Structures are given as C-alpha cells and as structure tokens.
C-alpha cells in the first residue's frame, strides 16, 4: 500500500509548486480573506478618523468663555465630553433668542447660557447634570416649613417642574425643591431671564416661589459659608466692614433701635473677607495696588419672589445689601431710582432689618399665568452692570417681559449718617438659584385655601452679556473663588455647619484679623 499513489501526493512530490493550477493566488478563499481584511481596515479608519472629523463638523462648537475652559468645561470639570446637548447654549434655543437688546440702552447682548428644559425626565441629584444640582437640606435660615429634596425637581412636558407637596420629609410636613448652579455656572454682569408659570393661585397666599442669584463664595443652605459674607457688597475699609457698623460707639445712628426692636441698626458680625483683612490672613484675594485685599462677599440679587398682596398676585424684586443705610432707607431719589409704571409697581413695605437691607419693589403679575389659572408663562428677570456710579452701574428688574424698576448705583452710594461708603452693584461671580418652598417669615400661610401639590414650571432660563464683556465662570481671575472653596471644603459641603466660628454647630474657624478691630 505504501507504493500506491495517494490523492495528496502532488503536494509533496511536485518539483515546481508554482505550476500547480489549483494553488494560484486568486482563489475564492483568498479573495474572501482579503475582502474581510479590507472591510475591517475601512471600519477602523472610519471609527478613528472619520467619526471624529464628522463629529467636529456636525457639533456646535463652544467658544472659550471666561475660565470655563475649552468647550465650556465648568468650574468642577463636569461637562461630559460626549455627544449630547451639554453645551453652555442649549441646542434647542430658538435662533431669534440668540441675541437680546438691552432693556436700558437697546444695545445687542449675546446669549452665553441657556437651558430650554425640553428633554423630559431629567433629574438633578449630585452628578446628574453639569450645570444644575438640587439641594438636600432644611433651609433653616428663613424658617421654612419644608425640606428641600432633589426628588421634587424634574423636567416634564418641556419644562422644569419644582413641586411643593404636603408630605412628611425629614421630620417636616412639607417637601419642596431648590436648584442651584453654585460652583458650576456663574456670571458677572448679565441679563438673566426666566419664563415662569407661578404655582398655586394668584389670590391665595402662602407659597414662596423664587429665582435669584448669589455670589459664589456663599453656598445657599450652607450657613457657615454665609456668615460674614451675605449680604455684603463692599470694598472699603471703614466702619461698614466691622461688627454692628460701630467703632467705639460711633456713629450714633448705628446705635439707634431699629424698626424690628433690634438694639442697633446691624446685627451682622462684620464682613469676614473685607478690605481691612490683615496681611497673611486667609483671604481669596486679589489685592489692590496699595496692597490691601479686595473686599469679597456673597451678594444677593433676586429676579423675583412670588407673593400675594390681598387678592392680587405680585412679585417682589429686590437687591439685598450690607452695610446698611440709616433706617435702611436707600437713596431713592431721581439719581437712584426709576419706576416704569407706578400704577402696578410700589415700594415693598419691608426695607430691612438687623441682618439685611433690602432695595425692593413689588409689581403686579400677569394674573392668569398661575398653575391653577391658565398656567401660561411670563418672563421675569434682571439686567445688571457691576460697579459704582462712575461705572454707570445699575440693576433693572423685568416683570411680564417689561421693565419694572431700576436701581442705579447712586441709590446705594455713601451714607454720611452711618459713615459708610458706596456699595458696588455686585462684582462677584453670581450663581443661579430656583426654588419653591413655604415660610411664615415671608408671607401669610392661608392653609384653608392652599392646594397641594403646588408646582412652579420654568419653560426656559437664558443669560446674556455684551459681546465685548463676556464674563462667565465661577473662578474669574479678578474675583477668584476656587482655591478658597477648596481650602474650606468642609464648610462648603456640610449644611449642618451653621456658622464659621467655634459656636455650637460652627466650622470652628476664626474670622481673619481686621485692621480696624484687631490691629495687624
């Protein structure tokens, strides 16, 4: 059998393998292998070259805004580098909303941030969103009857919904929601507008809907970060920066009993990060040319707080200030105040107390734009230019899409009676806050007629700035916050710390030495 030929002998005995017609290169199997390799190679090229190139040309490109970094990465680096509607400007913002004329001089301002809330089912627990985060705490500072819980905030039917419910939560009888862009998105000087359907009825008092702004060095609901910071807006080393606005019993006006039976005009502990801060003390900076620190703080400007006056729905639109004028009365003369329609806008009866001075006016709202009426949306907002009177600084409040009133910087100028200097319109990077809660410290609670759940709906929020003055970011070079927040991250991440000092529930730090109080 060994000498018999076998079928595969040609593989071993052929002296010229190239002559085998059945073994040439163009076999069906060979061509199939080459085809597979070609397809695999083209797929890899498409994945690593074609996909990035097509993405670059089909994705809206963000610009370098302020210190947010390439593509608009925020202060905590949370904008995901992925396909999706994550840019500073929401892709679903209408083209005709990309610019807006100034309410003051008609100059065109450009859109720098928007959220249209069109994607249903968004949530705002920590880490869910690159710009917004819901708080999880009791807002004890204003005596709220509700707990603020992230579950109370969602997007639904193309709007942001913040719900106040009558349901037990953390030992309280009600649950509401508060949303903030703290340390994620901030701006300095802007038009900020929101399209809002207010909760409840226009003639039932008790709800506290609000959209407002706060300097990034203070974190809303984190009391330790706010002590000695809110509501200051001050950059002078004088009596205005010290506890009680008094040095050696002077000025006399600061010792007078206030309208709320407070023993003196101010119960504040002094500006913690003032221009009087001694060299070498903890301070976020920067410094003036004379070597003194910038006065830093956490100012507050409110777009609106919803309230009911009698049977009429209104919004109070305010700025909160420290130090204080004599009797908490700002200079509301022709140089400091403009009221656009006195028939619907009047001064708020509350002008201040031992912890704040308020420049505040109340404007009647569109009475049908409430949850239990027609549920339509109305535009509320602010336009503000930072600085002093010499900078032509101002705050203009917008209600129902129209100017309501304007505070010019002269209105919070120097006060020779209390010996304080001018307070600037906020120069700090400001974060946004939106919330719905309830407190007897704000309004009469008409429990007999309140209906729960109450829902504030926000169709969109948009922020505009002049094209030659774009300044967004929570850690701008002129007013840095990042290093200071990082150095005190325990205070900025623990809402149970109510004070900066060593008192019960305090952060257990001392205020920096003040040259007028402690000497340097």
Beta strands, then each sheet from edge to edge (+ up, - down):
strand 1: 99-101
strand 2: 108-115
strand 3: 133-134
strand 4: 137-138
strand 5: 146-148
strand 6: 153-156
strand 7: 159-164
strand 8: 174-180
strand 9: 186-187
strand 10: 190-197
strand 11: 208-215
strand 12: 300-309
strand 13: 312-321
strand 14: 337-339
strand 15: 345-347
strand 16: 352-353
strand 17: 356-364
strand 18: 378-385
strand 19: 394-399
strand 20: 402-408
strand 21: 430-437
strand 22: 454-466
sheet 1: 1+ 2- 22+ 7- 6+
sheet 2: 1+ 2- 22+ 10- 18+ 19- 20+ 14-
sheet 3: 3+ 8- 5- 4+
sheet 4: 3+ 8- 21+ 9-
sheet 5: 3+ 8- 21+ 11- 12+ 13- 17+ 15-
sheet 6: 3+ 8- 21+ 11- 12+ 13- 17+ 16-
end
